[in-house]
Amino acid sequence: MSARHWTESYGNIPTEIDPDRYRSVLDLIDEAITKYADAPAFKAFGKILSYNDVDRLSQAFAAYLQGTLGVKKGDRIALMMPNVLSFPIAMLGILRVGAVQVNVNPLYTARELTHQLNDAGVKVIVLHTSALATLAEIKAATGVASIVSVDLGDAKPRDEASAPANPEIDPRLGAVVSLTDAIAQGTQGSFKKVPLSGSDLIFLQYTGGTTGVSKGAALSHRNLVANIEQYKAFMPEAIVSGAESLVTAIPVYHIFALTMSLAYFSVGALNWLVANPRDMDGFVDTIRQARPTIFVGVNSLYAGLVQHPKISEVDWSRLKLAVGGGAAVVGATSQRWQQITGNFIREGYGLSETSPVVSFNPAYIQAFTGTTGLPMPSTDIKLLDDQDLEVSLGEAGEICVKGPQVMRGYWQQPQANATAFTNDGYFRTGDIGVFDEKGFLKIVDRKKDMIIVSGFNVFPNEIEAVAASCPGVVECACIGVPDEKSGESVQLFVVKTSSSALTEKTVLDHCRSQLTGYKIPRRVRFMESLPKSTVGKILRRELRDLQ
């Protein structure tokens, strides 16, 4: 197969970008703040933060981190909150001091949170008050020394704060400082600028592993700058300076929403943050107010919106791009979305390890393709067979990626890194794809047994390890099954002891106590035995055939 044969389909898209256009993401952000100082940057719960507000508040928080907590360049700080105004303030404060942001799902259970905090070596955590109870359970088993809490009023001046008072603090947590107080203290101090380069880490983005233990994709400033520049080069019509408005309902701790938010911040866009998209009435009302030019979602989000009775009342006249990623977009969902909005869902492909965008459908495509589009500029992709030989055009192979957006490796995982990359430096995605003659990439299967639920990676080994610890379970296995709403859901197969009165509810309650919501099996099926190979390996493919 000819090298980069997809560039023949680029049209006006440049084949290369400059991943060093900015020394760091912070330089990109500061340029935007200077250019769009008084423009609105973020809106949520009726409150707007201008670009100047984000700058002023984040500098104060950075001064607090430096002066009061003694945070130094390279320290890891966990950020554990939904899409609220405090997120960009805290994030930019963390970036200003040169720390590495560890993005954490605020719905994590105690077990999941313990692993991530300890693996990253987190000393400071900034989290929403709703997660304080979980942290209290495990703080003593971690290295966390400082806690900053966030509620819905923490991005507002004191005289405007209308959120309810913080809940009573669990004594196991020790001292907890609110973000409002941290910013107030920082305002009294001074912030010393920290030099940053493209090679410095910006995020640890945790993703599942085949062993069931999540690993931190170590993303650098250069990785993020590169992916933002790649997107801008690919979709210039959809990222116009000072002209964009987007609604962000995907969690910003997810790399897909995070990178898109940074890209649009860099061009002066107004970003409407949605903390709880499950409140569909409130979600649709936000869209109605925003009249977005850009909408970013996963298939399950779109599927829910097209079913809402009031979605057709939204004025979609400004919408020019609907982005779908995180999981496969279903053609029927795109069709219904286009009937309502006039825009099909333009699908892309990416991973946490690639910051995240690898491929996308270019602007000249005028209909849903069922593919993930063309590789980004400055990106090489090889499709390899089981012997690491490149397959012929039209044949399926594992998607292996090289480019400036690809992570340097997993955090403190030398053994995993040795197998995650080919000998010539291509990252093995574990996904199986096919290129057509024009260079459009279609995902056809997954080499790994990963399940994707609403854009989130779920690895069977983790679910099975938790379920197997339930009294009465002899052995178990899980697979992903099609789900109209979430793309896939988890189905668990269980063999129980002969004397056990184990029920589906008992197993699900056990899983619920240790797993985040999207990982919990949707259904439990009891079996006399599980299909196995001659060496005793459970054959998940045969379980799939039972569906």
N, C-alpha and C positions, 0 to 999 in steps of 0.2 A: 504494500500500500504506500502510495506517495506521501512524503512528509507534509503534514498540514494541508491535505487536499481541500479541507473546508474553507480555506482562505479564498478560494476561487468564488465562493458564494458570499463573500463579505460585502461586495458593493462598495459603499463609501466608508465602511468601517476600517480603521487603521489596523494593520496586522500586529503592531507593537505599541505598548504604552511605556511610559517612564515611571517605574515603581519608586523612583527616588525624587519625584517632583517635589515632595515635601519630606523634610528630614524626619518628621514624626506625625502621627495623627493630631497631636497637640498643635503643631504648626498649621495644619489644615483648619482646625477648629478656630484658632485665634485669628486667622485670616477672615473667616466667616463672621466672627464677632465684630471685627473692625468694620467690615463692609456693610453688615446688616444690623448695626448696633441697636437701633430703635424698633426694628421689625419684630413681630411676634414669632417666637421660636417653638414653644410648646403650649398646649392647652389641655386642661383636664379639670373636671369638677367645677367648671365655670371660672376657673382662674387661668390667667395667661402669664407666661414668663417670656419676656423679651430676650433677645440675644445678650443685651447688656445685663439683664437680671441673672441669666445663667452664668455670665462671666463673674459678676460681683459676688454672688453667693458661693460659687465654686472656689473662688480665690480665698474667701473667708474659711471655707471648710478645709482647704488645703493648708492654710495657716494653722488651723486647729490640729490637723493630722501631724504636721511637722513639729509645732511648738509644744503642744500638750501631750500628744501620744508618742512623739519621737519617731515617727515613721520615716524610713529612709528609702532611697531608690532601690528597687528590686524586692521590697517587702510585699508579701501577698495580703490583699485585703478582700474579704468576701463581700459581695453585694447580693442581698437576698430580698428582693421585693418585686411586686407586680409593676405594671405600667402606671406609675404615678410621677408627679412633677419632681419628686425628690431624686428619682433615678438619674436624670442627666446632671443634676447638681452634684450628687455624690460621685458619679462616674468621672466628671471632669475634675473634681477635687482630687480624686485618686490618681488620675493621669498627670496632674500638675506636679505632684510630689514624686513622680517616677515610679510609683508602686505598680504592682501587677494585679489587675482586677480579676477575681475569681467569681464567675457568674454562677449563682446558685438558685435553683428553683425554690420559691418560698413555700411550696407544698411538700417538700421533701419530708420523709419520716426521719425519726431520730437515727435509725441505722444508716440511711443514705447520707444524712448530713454529717455524721461522725466520720465516715470514710472520706468525704470530700474535704472537710476542714483539715483532717490530719494529713491526708496525702499532699495537699497544697502547702501545708505548714502555715496556716492562717493564724495571725496574732490579733487582728482587728476584724470585726464583722459589722457591717451596716445592714440592718434588716428591718422589715416591716414588723409592727407590733404583733401581728397575727402569728408570727413565727417564734415569738419569744418563749412560748411554752415548750416548743420542741427543743429549742436551744438549751433551756433549763435542764432538760432530761440528760443531756450529754456533755454539757460544758466542762464538767470535771474530767472527762475523758479526752479532752482536746487541749490544744495550746492556746486557745483564745484568751486574751488578757483584757481586751477592751471591746465594749459593745456600744454601738450608736443605734438608737431606735428611730424609726420613721413612722409617722401616721399621716393621715390625709391632710393635716393642717400644717405640716412642717415646711412646706415651700411658701407659706404665707407669712407676712408680718404678724407680729403678736396680736395687734389690735384687730386683725382680720380673721384670725384663726377661729374656725367654727367647728372643727372636728371634735368628737368627744375626747375627754381626758384619757391619757394612757391608762391601761389596766394596771392594777397593783403589781409591782415587780416581784417576781419569785426570788426569795432570798438566795437561792442557789446560783443566781446570775451575778450577784455582787452589784457593783455600780453600773448603772445604765444611763447614758447621756442621750438626750433627744437630739435630733439633727438641728432643731431650732436653737437649742442651747449651745451646741458645738459651733454653729455658725456665729452666734453672738460672741462666744469666747474668741473665735478666730478673728473677728472684726477688730478686737482689741490688740491683736498681735500683728505679726508681719510674716509674709510669705517669701521664702528665698527660692528663686527660680532654679529648677533642676535641668541640666542639659540632657537632651534625649537624642537618640539616633535611631535609624530604622531597624537596627539589630536588637534594640531593647525590647523586652517582652511587654505586651499591653494586656493580653487576656490569657487566662487559663480557662478553656472552654471544655467542660467535661462531657465525655461521650461514652457510651457503653462499650464493653469489651467482651470478647468471646469467652473469657473466663468468668464473666458475670461481675467483674470489678471495673467500675468506670475509670477512665484514664483522662488526664488533662491534656488536651491539644494545646501546645505552647505556641501561641500566635504572637508575632512581632508587630511593631508599628509598621514596618515595611509591608508585611502581609496585608494589613488592612488598607493602607494607602494604595497598594497595587490593586486590590479588588474594587475599591471605590473608583479608581481611574479606569479600570477595565469596564465597569458598568457605565460610566460616563461616556466612554468611547463607543460603546455598543448602542446606547439609547439616548443620544443627545437631545432628541425631540421631547423626551420624557423627563429631563432633568435640567430645566431652564432656570437660569438665575433669577431669583426674586419672584417666580411665577407659580410655584408649586405648593399644593396643600395635600397632605396625606393623612390617612387614618391608620394608626398602628394598633391592631388588636392582638397580633401575635406577641407573646411575651418578649420584652426587650432583653431579657437574660438569654434568649435564644439567639444564636449568631446570625440567623437570617434577618430577623427584625433589627438587630443591633447594627449590622453593617448598612442596611438600607436607611436606618435613621441617621447614621453618621453621614452617609452620602448626601441625603437631602438637607441635613443641617448645613453642609458645606456650600449649598447654593441658596441659602436663605429661605428655605421652605418653612411652612407652619405645620407642625406635627401634632395631630390630635391623638392623645394617648388614651387607650381604652383599657381600664384595669380589669373589668369583668365582662368579657364578651358573651358569657353565658346568660347575662341579663339582656336578652335579645331586644326587648322593647327599648331599653336605654341605649343599647348599641346602635340600633336603627335610628334613634333620635339624634345621636351624635353624628352619624353619617349625614342625616338630613341637614344638620347645622353646618357641617364642614363643607358639603358639596365638593368632595375631593377631586383633584386632578389625577391622583395616584392612589391605588388601593393595593395593599399587599396582604396575601392570605394563604392558608393551606386549604386543601380541598374541603375538609370538614367545615371550615368557616364559611366558605362560599355555599356549601350545600345547606347549611342552616339558614343563611340569609335569603336564599332564593325561595325558601319555604315560608318566610315571614309575610304575614298579610299586608304589612305596610311598606314593604321594601319598594314597591312600585310607586309610592308617593314621593320618593327621594328624587330630587332634581339631579340627574346624571349628565347634564349637558356639558359639564366641565371635564368629565372623566376621560382621560386619554390612554391610561394604561392600568390594567389589572394584572398583577404579578402572582403567579402560583408557584409554590416551591415547598420544600420540606417533605412532601409525599407526592405520589403520582396524582395528577389532576384527571378526574374522570370526564370523558367527553360529554356525557349527558349533563353534567354540572356546568361545564363551560357553555353548552348550548342554552341552558336555562338562564344563565347569567347574561349572556349576550342578548337574549330576547328582552330582558328587563332593562339592561344598561346600555346596550348598543356596542359593548366591547366584549370580545372573547377573553378567556383567561390565557395569558401568555406564560407558558411553562418554562421553568429552568431547572437546573440540577446543581446540587452542591452538597458539601459536608462541613461539619465543624472544622475538620482538619484543613479545609481549603478556603476558609475565611468569609463566606462559604461558596461563592458562585464559581462553577466550572464551565457551565454552558447555559445558553439562553436563546430564545427565539428572537431574531432581530426585528427591527422596527418595520421592515418592508413586508413581513409576513402578515397577511390580512385575515387569517382563519386559524382555528385550532388545528395543530398538526399531529398531536399524539406523540410528538418527540420532545426532547428537552433542548432542541435547538443546536446552535453551532458553538464550539469551544470559544472561550473568551480570547481576546488578543493576548499575545505573549504566553499562550498556554499550549503545551504539547500533551497529546493523549495517545497512548498506545493501548490496543486491545490485545491481551495476552492469553494464550491457552495454558493448560496445566503444566506444560513444560517451559513456560515463560517465553514461548515463541510468538511473534506477532501474527495474528490471524489475517486472512485475506479479506478484502473489502466485501461487506455483506455477511460475514461470518461473526458469530458471537464470541466475545472474549472478555476477560476481566478488565475493567476500566482502570488504567494506571495513569496518573497525572503528574506533570512537572510544570511548575510555573512560579512566579513571584508571590502568588497568594497561598502557596502550599506551606503548611507549618514546618518548623524546624524539626519537630518530633514530639513525642509524648513526654510530659513532665516526669523526669526521673524514672524512665522506663526503658533502659538500654536494651533489654531483651525484646520487648515489644517493638522497639524501633528497628531492630535488626531484621525483623520479619515484615515490618510495615512498608519497607521501601525495596525496590529492585536494586540490583547491583549498580545500575546506572542512574539511580536517584529518583525514580518515579514512585509516587505514593500509590500503594495498592488500595483501591477503594473497597474491594469486596463486592462491588456491583458488576453485573454482567450487562454489556451493551453491544449494540450493533450500529455501525456507521452506514448510511446510504451513500450513493455516489456523489451527492451534493455536500456531504459532510455533516448532515443532521444526525444527532446521536439519540438513539432510542434505548431506554432501559428495559431489559427483557427479563431479568431475574436477579437474585442476589446470591452471591457465592456463600456468604455467611447466612445464618438462619435468623438474622435480624428481622424484627417486626416493626413496622412504622405506623404508629397510632397518632393521627392528627399532626403529623410532622415530627413527632418525637420518636427517637430510637428506643426500642425495647429489645433487650437481648434475652433469649429463652433461658440461658443458664442462670441468670439472676432470679427470674421468676421461679424456676424449678428449685433453686437452693432455698428460697423462702418457703415454698409450698411443701418441700420435703421435710421441713422442720416441724410441720404440723403433726401433732400426735395422731397416730392411726394411718398415716401415709407410708406405704412401703416404697413406692417409687412414683415418679411423675414425669411428664414431658409436656411442653406447650408449643403451639404453632400459631401463626397469624392466619386469620380467616378474613375474607372480604367483609367489609362493613360499609354500608352506603354513606354513613355520616362521617366516620373517622378514617375511612380508607381501609384500615385493617383494625381488628380487635384481637385480643388474646384469648385463645381457647386452651384450657388445661385438661390433660388426661391424667387420671389418678388411679393407681392400684392401691387398695386399702387392705389392712390386715383382716383376716377372716372373722375376727371377733369384733371388729370395729363397727360402731354405729355412726360413722362419719357421714356427714351430709354436705351438700353443696354449700349451704350457708356457713357451716363451720369452717370449711376451707377458705371461702371468700372472706370471712371475718378475719381469719388468721392473716391472709395476704394483705388485707386492708390495714392491718396494724403495722405493717412493715414496708409497704410499697406506696409510692405516689399513685394518685388516682388513675392516670392513664395506663399504668402498668398492671393494674388489677385485672385478672381474667374476667371476661364477660360471661363465660360459661364454663362449668366443670362437668366433665364426662367421666364416669367411673368405668374402669375396664378390668377384666379378669387378668390380663397381662398386656404388656406393651411390645410392639414388634421390635425385634433386635437382629443385628447382624450375627455372624458366626463367632465374632469376638466379643459379643455382648453389648455393642453400641446400639443405643435406641435409634430407630430409623424414623426420623420425623417425616420423611417423604411419604412413608406408608400411612402415617397418621393423616396426612393431607388427603390421601386417597379415600379416607373414610368419610370425607365431607360430602 
